[in-house]
């Protein structure tokens, strides 16, 4: 059996006495588009923060392509090919759109902490940054500071930074939150395009997005995964219905 | 890049031509001082403006750079073959070395914690200057003589003009180097870490390491400035690594504008002018210095460079004419408020010192209550007029700012 792109075993997270994530086992196969859904407060964002090493685990282990990443620092996990976006837009707000994307390319292209090479001469980074801007539809806004973009544009840039470095496992945290219908459609199209040949784990509240995009879905309720399966399986799952139709209180 | 080439050409030409226009010894020592503070302030802005690190102990690198250079100078006088021209590199190397050692400690945390640790480290090093007087020179300081070496192409660094060109050359070199640094992967990631350290981690960078490298490199340039100071003043005292010097470079950098690369140079010139020219007019100059700094923080957070930048944009957008009435309205009340403020400060100062006061040809009696009442009244009226004029002018100013996209 080949290693999963991402594998969580017995992952737990406590903040003081409060247990937020209570033993999650999750396997995301290579090339799969996997959605994580669940009611508010189920621990979806916390789980993302655990996988991306923003928070340390209280218990359990996480493996990326079969290699353990438990206890690694966030930048180390990122260097191993896992990239994420944030629910609340998280950009380099005083830098231009182009600079934002180029910063996401420097490490993956091996420029590290170099202070002897001008960024203007890094042909690879500049070319790729322009390609990414084309891909996310922000080429015309390249020289604008990220802080003054419109909300939908900032969300697109958020995705652009996440995918620019060529990470093969992508975590998107509510990429369409707060978007209008048309903006959401454009975003879904973008996500579909960028997740080709990549592994995607996505948290999303918009069910039409989830069911239209995901190959498999996991349902997280009160820090536990109560069901994993194809969209059709999830739709007909009794436990899931209970959780979503007000039964969450005694799930 | 054509505009950039012009700017650099003009900068080099200005440095070259300054002593040809202003020939006095006073001007020459003023330029040397300003040039040294400019390098120091630029190095400080590598932290404050570019990496978002507020340091209260940057003089440590400057002072240690100066100390090592003055010791090197004395070694050269004792027969070692060390060219004076390259001696600022001794300061730079020691600044870098201490930047690496102390930076490792200070950059463990960012934000307020960094500021506090930098203050603590600064105080510790300053305390050393009294504990080890042999190396630090104690209260009297250590003196040297920059013109003891063999003349090279007739250059002895005896005359101040030769010292000026040494400062100018190093200033030009280090400005270019620090500017180039802003356009490297490390320089850009320093900006990224300043804006959002969390996100910097998720594009593969360790924010702590970025900060550490910036502290070390900025120590290099601060040490270089210290080395030049040692050569220029031919004496290094404990003050050069004290909290006072750390504070001064913070003020100069902020006054000049931390968001612009060239801002600290302008700030260095402004502070040097206040320390020398203003100080020759009034002994109350530190008070005015404080006021100017306060006004900068409150009203023009972009500093001098921010003001210049704003007017450049107004000029480019051909909006200067529309903004002009704002200045016309504000001019009189501001000038009167400023003048009566100066009169008040000077009167208070002279009254306590018991000296007679003569301002712009006017004999003022600091002991008569009538003079005081007149000054206070004129100050109060002018301040009210400022408020009133600003209220009337604000809509137009808002309109003009909106047109150039300068959100307030």
HADDOCK unambig.tbl for C-alpha pairs under 7 A between the chains (distance, minus, plus):
assign (segid A and resid 74 and name CA) (segid B and resid 201 and name CA) 5.98 0.50 0.50
assign (segid A and resid 74 and name CA) (segid B and resid 202 and name CA) 6.59 0.50 0.50
assign (segid A and resid 75 and name CA) (segid B and resid 201 and name CA) 4.62 0.50 0.50
assign (segid A and resid 75 and name CA) (segid B and resid 202 and name CA) 5.76 0.50 0.50
assign (segid A and resid 75 and name CA) (segid B and resid 204 and name CA) 4.49 0.50 0.50
assign (segid A and resid 75 and name CA) (segid B and resid 205 and name CA) 5.60 0.50 0.50
assign (segid A and resid 75 and name CA) (segid B and resid 206 and name CA) 6.05 0.50 0.50
assign (segid A and resid 76 and name CA) (segid B and resid 204 and name CA) 6.78 0.50 0.50
assign (segid A and resid 78 and name CA) (segid B and resid 202 and name CA) 5.80 0.50 0.50
assign (segid A and resid 78 and name CA) (segid B and resid 203 and name CA) 6.62 0.50 0.50
assign (segid A and resid 78 and name CA) (segid B and resid 204 and name CA) 5.35 0.50 0.50
assign (segid A and resid 79 and name CA) (segid B and resid 204 and name CA) 5.35 0.50 0.50
assign (segid A and resid 83 and name CA) (segid B and resid 202 and name CA) 6.52 0.50 0.50
assign (segid A and resid 90 and name CA) (segid B and resid 199 and name CA) 6.50 0.50 0.50
assign (segid A and resid 91 and name CA) (segid B and resid 196 and name CA) 6.84 0.50 0.50
assign (segid A and resid 91 and name CA) (segid B and resid 199 and name CA) 6.81 0.50 0.50
assign (segid A and resid 92 and name CA) (segid B and resid 192 and name CA) 5.68 0.50 0.50
assign (segid A and resid 92 and name CA) (segid B and resid 195 and name CA) 5.11 0.50 0.50
assign (segid A and resid 92 and name CA) (segid B and resid 196 and name CA) 5.70 0.50 0.50
assign (segid A and resid 93 and name CA) (segid B and resid 195 and name CA) 6.33 0.50 0.50
assign (segid A and resid 94 and name CA) (segid B and resid 195 and name CA) 6.63 0.50 0.50
assign (segid A and resid 103 and name CA) (segid B and resid 189 and name CA) 6.66 0.50 0.50
assign (segid A and resid 104 and name CA) (segid B and resid 203 and name CA) 4.89 0.50 0.50
assign (segid A and resid 106 and name CA) (segid B and resid 185 and name CA) 6.70 0.50 0.50
assign (segid A and resid 107 and name CA) (segid B and resid 204 and name CA) 5.93 0.50 0.50
assign (segid A and resid 111 and name CA) (segid B and resid 185 and name CA) 6.67 0.50 0.50
assign (segid A and resid 113 and name CA) (segid B and resid 185 and name CA) 6.21 0.50 0.50
assign (segid A and resid 113 and name CA) (segid B and resid 186 and name CA) 4.92 0.50 0.50
assign (segid A and resid 114 and name CA) (segid B and resid 184 and name CA) 6.71 0.50 0.50
assign (segid A and resid 114 and name CA) (segid B and resid 185 and name CA) 5.64 0.50 0.50
assign (segid A and resid 114 and name CA) (segid B and resid 186 and name CA) 5.60 0.50 0.50
assign (segid A and resid 115 and name CA) (segid B and resid 181 and name CA) 6.00 0.50 0.50
assign (segid A and resid 115 and name CA) (segid B and resid 184 and name CA) 5.30 0.50 0.50
assign (segid A and resid 115 and name CA) (segid B and resid 185 and name CA) 6.33 0.50 0.50
assign (segid A and resid 115 and name CA) (segid B and resid 186 and name CA) 5.36 0.50 0.50
assign (segid A and resid 116 and name CA) (segid B and resid 184 and name CA) 6.67 0.50 0.50
assign (segid A and resid 117 and name CA) (segid B and resid 184 and name CA) 5.53 0.50 0.50
assign (segid A and resid 118 and name CA) (segid B and resid 183 and name CA) 5.39 0.50 0.50
assign (segid A and resid 118 and name CA) (segid B and resid 184 and name CA) 4.50 0.50 0.50
assign (segid A and resid 119 and name CA) (segid B and resid 183 and name CA) 5.63 0.50 0.50
assign (segid A and resid 119 and name CA) (segid B and resid 184 and name CA) 4.91 0.50 0.50
assign (segid A and resid 119 and name CA) (segid B and resid 185 and name CA) 5.98 0.50 0.50
